[in-house]
Amino acid sequence: MTVDRHRLTMSDTGRDAAEHYERAVDALLFFRPEVTDRATDVLRASPGSPMGHVLHAYLAVLGTEQAQAAAARAPFARFRAALDDARTTARERLHLAAAGACLDGDLHGAARLLDELSVGWPRDALALAAGHQLDFLTGDAGRLRDRIGGALGAWDETDPHYGPLKGMYAFGLEESGHYEQAEEAGRQALALNARDVWGVHGVAHTFEMRGRFSDGIAFLDAHVADWSAGNFLNVHNWWHYALFAMESGDTDRVLDVYDASVLPHDSGTDALAMQLLDASALLWRLLLAGDAQPVRWHRLADLWAGRADGPHYAFNDAHIVMAYVGAGRIADAERLVADRRRWLASPRDAAGPQVSNRAMTADVGLPVCAALLAYGTGRYEEAVELLLPVRHRLAGFGGSHAQRDAVHKTLLEAALRARRTDLARSLISERLFLRPACPYNWLARARLADQLGRHAEARTARHRAGHPAGPADSA
């Protein structure tokens, strides 16, 4: 049997295949596109490698691409059916079970199996990376932090993979509210490898959550050569850059970033869901601010429509609805909501796998989609009533705090437009005490004060937002 660089046994895997596997894991940790080719090389060198098949399965799921997951199921099932488990190790059997659960749609079950694996084999970098991404997709902040924190003590700081683990830990700390500690961990990761784009991402999140937008731009500018191209995360980190610019009031810069680095230039069938998601999330924030951007919305809606996604990941569904609503394609948004309702109502095999997306759609995704549709058609009271019961459960359909803030802002905007002044006051107060430096929060307070006829208070709030003259905010 072959062993990997961390002395973990790999059954039915030759030396050449093991070397390809090491390159693939390295590329995965640093979000480099060659991970796909290196994973293919593993199975070309050793077609019966359990870890090679596991790696393929994880890659097919973690990008939330429905077509990739569907295409991977049958080959993985054939491999599992022919595999003699007695030839595999206990660690590999846990990986095989977790990978199978992923392909079956049981993301939560897969995450639990990888928990068990990481306790027994804390130096399994693939288990940590795949588990960390599953925690992100399911919005589990505690696991996002503790999965990595529980393993770090077993790692030597001189190991080349210690840095990306610290980058992962930075993100888990940030999502759990430990912002200063998260920034420190992210900067440590970057000191070990400046091209750790997940570490860049973790630090950027800490600036977003603390309302330090100019610091966020300065940080990303200082590291731009290391994160801005050649990796799977460059679009998302540009999205963070655009968020900082938006909060700073620089809409021209936001649109420049959107056009150059966020909006896909591929055809609809090739555009990745995560890239389209960032585009939707950015334009939706502009729409909430009264900036319609119809041309950009129409192109984005066409890209989403070209994918023809079914019920695969509820978080993506919400961003598809944003695009349809933003483009004025209300019938398309209504069809998606109706389709997801039919899917939830359809019978399912009680003995079959637990599909995480069913609960994610039923509990959070569908109410959010319906609320976005209601907001986009001027039914603000309905949007409020749909979002209020789920606003403290939004993590249940995945994403980060920064990403889910688009939904929280939709609730606040709907409350303002529905003249739900008590609710708006409470929501604004929550936001201001969490991020008192955030201009959006002060502008929302100014708009509410104007609604209530408190114009002096509105002027003060606008001054706090850095807009002393005050835009003619509509409500």
N, C-alpha and C positions, 0 to 999 in steps of 0.2 A: 504493500500500500504506500501511496505517496503522502507526504505531509506538506502543508502549506507553510508560509513564512512564520506563522505563529505556532507551529508544531501541532496543528490540528490535522487529523488523519482524513484523507480523501480516498474513498474506495473506488476501484475501477477507473482511476484517473492517472494517466501516464504523466511523465515528467513534463513533456511539452504542453499538455493540456493544463497542468498545474501552473505553469508559467503564464499561459494565456489567462487563466483564472485570476492570478495575482494582478495582472495588468488591468483586467476588467474591474476588479474590486477597487483598485486605485482610481480608475477613471470614474467609477460610480461615486466614490467619496468626494471627488472634486468636480462632479457634474460635467464631465467631458463627453462629448458626443461619441467618441470612439468606443465607449462601453458596449455598444451594440455589436460592433464588429469583433471586439475581443471576446464577447460571450459566444458568438458564433464560432470563433476559432476553438473554444474549449470543446464543443461537441464535435467539431470536425476532427480534432485530434483524438478525442476519446468519446465516441457516441454513447457509451454506457455510463458516463460520469454522472452520479446523482447530483453532485454540487453544480455541474454544468446545467442540468435540467432545472434545478432549483433557481439558479441565477436567471435563466430565461423566463421562468414563471414570474418572479418578482418584477423584472423589467416590464413584463407585459401588463402588470396591474398598477404599478406605482405612478404611471403617467396619467391615470384615469381615462385612458383611451379604450372605449368599448370594443372597437374592432380588434385591437391588439389582444385584449384579454380573451375575446371569443376565439381568435385564431390559435391561441396557445393552449386552449383546454384539451382538445382532442390529442395532440401529440404528447402532452404531459400525462393524460389518462392512459394512453397506450404504453408509455414508458413505465408507469406505476404498475400496470397490470402484468407486465413481463418481468418486473424486477423481483429478485429473490432478496427479501429484506434481511435474510441471514448474512448476506454479503456486505451489508451496510453497518455503519456505527450508530450508536444511540443518538449522537448529535445530528447525523444526517437524517435519521428517521424523523426527528423533530422538525428539521428543515423541510423535509418532504411533506409532512402533515401541514405545516404552515403555508407552504407554497400552494398545496392543494386547496386549502381553505381560502386563500387569496383568490384563486381562479374560480372558486365556487361563489365568490362574493361575500364570504364571511370574514370581513376585514377585522372585526373585533376578536373573533376566535383566533385568527392568525396572529394578531398582536399578543394575545395571551400565551400562545405556544412559543413565540419568540421571547417573551418574558422568561419562561421556564428555561429556554435554551441559553439565554444570556446569563442566568444565574449559575448554570453549570459550566458554561464555557464563555467567560466574560471577554475573551480575546478573539471572539469570532466577529470580525469586522462586518461581514455581510449581514449577520443577524442584527447587529446594532443599527446598521444603516437602513435595512428594510423595515425593522421595527419602528425606528424613528419616523420614517415617512408614513407608515401606517398610523402612528399616533397623530401626526399632522392631519392626515386625511380624515380621521375620525374626531378631531378636535379635542383630544385627550391631553390637556396641558400637564397634568401630574405625571403621566407616563412619559410624555415628551421630555420632561426634565429628569425623572428618576431612572428611566431605563439607562440613560448614558451615565448619570451620576453613580449608579450602582456598579457600573463596570469600570469606571476610570481608575479606581484604585488598583486594578490588576494590570495596568498598562505602565510601561516605562516611558518617561517623557522624551526619551531619545528616539522612540519608534516613529517613523515617518507618518504613521496613521494616528498618532496621538493628537496632532494638530487638528485634523478634521473632526475628531471626536470632541475636542474642546469647542469647535465651531457649532457642532450639534448641541452641545450642552448649553452654549450661549443662548441658542434659540429656545430651548426648553426653559431656561431660567427666565427669559424675557416673557414668554407666554404665561409663566406662573407669577409674574409681577415683581421679580427680583431684578430690577432694571440696572442698577449700578454694578451688581455682581455679573450680570449678563454682559454688559459692555466690557468689563475687565476680561471675562473669559473669551469673548470674541476677539479682543485685541491680542490676547495671548496666542490664539489660533493663528492670527495674521502674522504675528512675529515669527511663528514657526514656518509658515508658508503663506506668502502674500497673495497667492492665487487661490486661497481657500474661499470660494465665492459664497459658501454657506455661512462662513464666519463673517464675511462682509454683510450678508443678509441679516444675521443676528444682531450685529451692531446697529445697522440701519433701523431695525425694529425698535431698539431701545430709544433712539432719538424720536421716532414717531410717537411712541407711547408717552414720552415725557414732554411732547410739544416743542422739542428743540429742533425746529425745522431748518434754521440757517446752519446749525451745527451739522445736521444731516447732510445738507448739500455740500458743505465744506469737506466732510469725511468722504463722501462718495467722489467728489472731485479729486481729492488727494490720492485716491486709490483707483482712479478710472481705468488706467491701463491694465489693471489686474482682473477686473470683473466685467468689463463692458462688452466683451465679444468672445466668441469661441467656447461658450459653455451653455448648458441647458438653463441656467438661472439668469443669464444676462437680461432677458426681457423683464423678468420679475424685479430685478434690481433697478432697471430703468423705471419701472412702475413706481418704485419707492422714491426715486429721484423726482418723478413728476408729482407725487403726493406732496413732497416737501415744497416744490415750486408752487403748487396750488394753494397751500396754506399760507405761503408768503405773498399771495395775490398776483403771481406772475403767470397769468393765463396763456400768454403768448409762448412762454417757455414750456408750459405743459403741453400745448399742442405741437410744438416743435419736437418734443421728446416722443409724443404719441406717434406722429407721422414717421419719424426717423427710426424709432427703436421699439415701439410697442405694437403698432398695427402690423399684422402679418402681411407679407407680400406674396405669399403662396396662394395657390388655388384653394377653394373651399375644402376639398377632400384632403389636402395636405396640411392645412392649418391645425396646429396642436391645440387641444382643449385648454391647457393651462395658459397658453399665449392669448387665446381669444378671451379667456376669463379676465385676464389683466386689462385687456382693452375695454371690455364691458364695464368693469369696475371703475375705470378712470372716467369714461364718458358719462356714466351714471352720476358720479359726483358733480360733474359739470352740469348735468341736467337738473340736479337738485338745486344748484345755484342759479338756475334760470338760463343757462347757456345750452341751447338745444342741439347744435352741431348736427343738423339733419343729414348732410352728405356723408360725414364719417359714420353715423349710425347706419345708414343704408348699406354701405359697404360691409360693415361688421355683421349686420344681420344676414346678409347674403352668405358670408363665410360660415356663420353658424348653421344656416339652413342647408348649405352644401354638405354638411356632415351627417345630417339626418339622424342625430343621436336619439337613442331610446332611453328608457329608465335605467341608467347605469350609475350615476353619481349625482345626488341631489344638489350639491353645491354648484355643480356645473349648470344644472337646470335653472337655478335662480339667475345665473348670468346670461343664459340664453333668453330668458324672459326679459331681462333688462334690455337686451339688444333689440328684440322685437318691439317692445314698448317704445324704446327710444326712436326707432325707425318708423313708428306709427303703424306697424304691422300687427294690429291688435288681434285680428283673426288668428294669426299664427301663434301668438301668445296664448290665446284662449284654447287653441287646439292642443298645445303642449300640456296645459293644465288639465284639460279633459282626458288626455291620454294617460297622464300619471294617475288620475283618479280611477280610470278603468283598470290600470295595472294593479293598483292597491286592492281593488274590489275583486280581482280575478282569484280563483282558488289556487292554493299552493299545497304542495306535498308536505304534510307535517313531518314526515320522516326524512325529507330532503335537507340540504344544507340551509343554514340560516343566512339569508341574504341581508347584509347590514343595510344596504340602501333602502330596503322596505321600511324599516323603522326610521331611518334618516329622512326619507321622503314624507312618511305619514306624520311624524312628530314635528318636523321643522320645515323641510323643503317645500311641501305643498302649500302650507299657510304663507310662507314667504313669497312664493311665486304668485299666489292669488293676491297678496297685498301689493306687490309690485305692479301687477296688472290694474288693481283698483286705483293705486296712486296715479298711474299713467293715464287713466281715463277720468281723472278728476273726482273719484269717489274717495275723498280723503277720510271721512269718518269710517268707512268700511276698512280702509287700510289700517287705521288705528286699531280697530277692533280685532283685526286679524293678527297684528304684530304684538299687541300687548301681552297676550298669553304666552308667547314664545320668546320674548326678548331676552329672558334670562336663561334660555335653553338653546341659544343659537349655536353654541359650540357643538351641539349634537349633530350638525350636518357638515362639520369640518371647517377647514380654513383657520386663519389666524385672527387675533383681535383686530389687527389693522384691516384685514379684508372684510370682516363682519361688520366693521363700523359703517359701511355703506348702508347696511340694513338699519342700524341704529339711527343713522341720519335720516333715513326715509321715514322712520316713525316720528322723529321730531318734526320734520318738515310737514308731514301729514297732520300732526297735532296743531301746528301753527296755522295751516290752511283751513283746518276744520274748526278753528277758533276754540280749541280745547285748551284754554289758557292755563288752567290749573295744572293739567298734565304737562303742557309745554314748559311751564315754570319749573316743575319738578325735574324734567329731563334735562333742561339747561343747567339747573343747579348741580345735578349729578356730574355732568360733563365738565363744568367749571371747576369743581373741587378735585376732579381727577387730573385735568390738564388746564390749569389757569393761564398758561401761555398761549393757548390755541386761539387764533383769531376767529375761526368759524364759530366757536362757542360764544364769544363776545358779540359777534354780529347777530347770532340768533337771539341773544338777550336783548339787543337793541331793537330787533324787529318785534319781539314780544312787547317791549316797553312802548313802542309806537302804537301797537294795537290797543294798548290800555290807556293811551293818551298821556304817557309819561315821557314827554319828549326830551326833557333835560336828562333823565336817566338814560334814554336812548343815545344821546350825544356822548355821554360819559362812556357808555359801553363801546361805542364806535371808536372813541379815542383809545380805549384799552386794546381794541383790535388793530390799531394802527391805521384807522380810517377816520380821522377826526372830522372830515367834511361829510362823510357818510354817503354811501350809494343810496339810490332810491330803492331800498329793498322792498320788494312786493311781498304781500302775505296773502 
